[in-house]
Amino acid sequence: MKKHKKLILIDLDGVLNKYNGKYSSEFIPEIKEGAKDFLETLSKEFEVKIFTTRNRTLAQEWLITNNIAQYSITNVKEPAYLLVDDRCICFDGDYKKTLDLIFDFRVHWKTTV
């Protein structure tokens, strides 16, 4: 019997590519070093889907160009075990702490405050 793998959604911009906040609807930045190995390691234990709101055709071409087309793309927040995103806050039950995290939030790739 095949083991059911839990789903993990991985955001494209800022997680898998070198996104820097300068969005273009016609171009996806290059893949980050280590992204392929990261996906490969995860896919051994989890079902992995790339999450993006970008044009599906453009995103699929990007996956093909970067030799990671074995992963499917979704723009739907599917029921998943985990989400990996550069713009998220993990809620731990404490609203005050969560508000502080929201108001102090900076994405990892942003170099200026």
C-alpha positions in Angstrom: 0.0 0.0 0.0 1.4 3.4 -1.0 2.0 5.8 1.9 -0.2 9.0 1.7 2.1 12.0 1.7 1.0 15.2 3.4 0.8 18.3 1.1 3.2 21.2 1.5 2.6 24.4 -0.6 5.8 26.3 -1.4 5.5 29.9 -2.6 7.4 30.7 -5.8 8.3 34.4 -5.4 10.8 35.0 -2.6 11.2 31.4 -1.7 12.2 29.5 -4.8 13.4 32.5 -6.9 15.4 35.6 -6.4 12.4 37.9 -6.1 13.3 41.3 -4.8 9.9 43.1 -4.8 10.1 44.3 -8.4 7.2 42.3 -9.9 6.9 41.8 -13.6 4.0 39.9 -15.1 6.2 38.9 -18.0 9.3 37.7 -16.1 10.1 35.4 -13.2 13.5 35.9 -11.5 16.1 33.2 -11.6 15.9 30.2 -9.2 17.7 30.6 -5.9 20.7 28.4 -5.2 19.6 25.4 -3.2 16.0 25.5 -4.2 16.2 22.3 -6.3 17.8 20.4 -3.5 15.2 21.8 -1.0 12.3 20.6 -3.2 13.9 17.2 -3.8 14.5 16.7 0.0 10.9 17.7 0.8 9.4 15.5 -1.9 10.8 12.4 -0.4 8.5 12.7 2.5 5.8 15.1 1.3 3.7 15.9 -1.7 5.0 19.3 -2.9 3.1 21.9 -4.9 4.4 25.3 -6.0 2.0 28.0 -5.0 1.8 31.2 -7.1 -0.7 33.7 -8.3 1.4 34.3 -11.4 0.3 33.4 -14.9 0.2 29.6 -15.0 1.8 29.3 -18.4 4.7 31.5 -17.4 5.2 29.7 -14.1 5.1 26.3 -15.9 7.8 27.5 -18.4 9.9 28.6 -15.4 9.6 25.2 -13.8 10.6 23.5 -17.1 13.6 25.9 -17.6 14.8 25.2 -14.1 14.4 21.4 -14.4 11.7 21.2 -11.7 8.7 20.5 -13.8 7.8 17.4 -11.8 6.1 19.7 -9.3 2.6 20.9 -10.0 1.5 24.5 -9.7 -1.6 25.8 -7.9 -3.0 29.2 -7.2 -5.5 27.8 -4.7 -4.8 27.6 -1.0 -5.4 23.9 -0.8 -5.8 22.0 2.5 -2.1 21.5 3.3 0.0 20.4 6.2 2.3 23.4 5.8 2.8 26.6 3.8 6.2 27.9 3.1 6.2 31.5 2.2 8.4 34.6 2.6 5.3 36.7 3.7 3.7 34.9 6.5 3.2 34.9 10.3 2.8 31.7 12.3 -0.1 32.2 14.7 0.6 30.5 18.0 -2.6 31.4 19.8 -1.4 34.8 21.2 -3.1 37.7 19.4 -0.9 40.4 21.0 2.2 38.6 19.9 0.8 38.1 16.4 0.0 41.8 16.2 3.5 42.7 17.2 4.9 40.3 14.5 2.6 41.8 11.9 3.5 45.4 12.6 7.3 44.6 12.8 7.3 42.3 9.7 10.0 42.6 7.1 10.5 40.2 4.2 13.9 38.5 4.2 15.0 39.9 0.8 14.2 43.6 1.7 17.5 45.4 2.4 16.1 48.8 3.5 13.6 49.6 6.2 
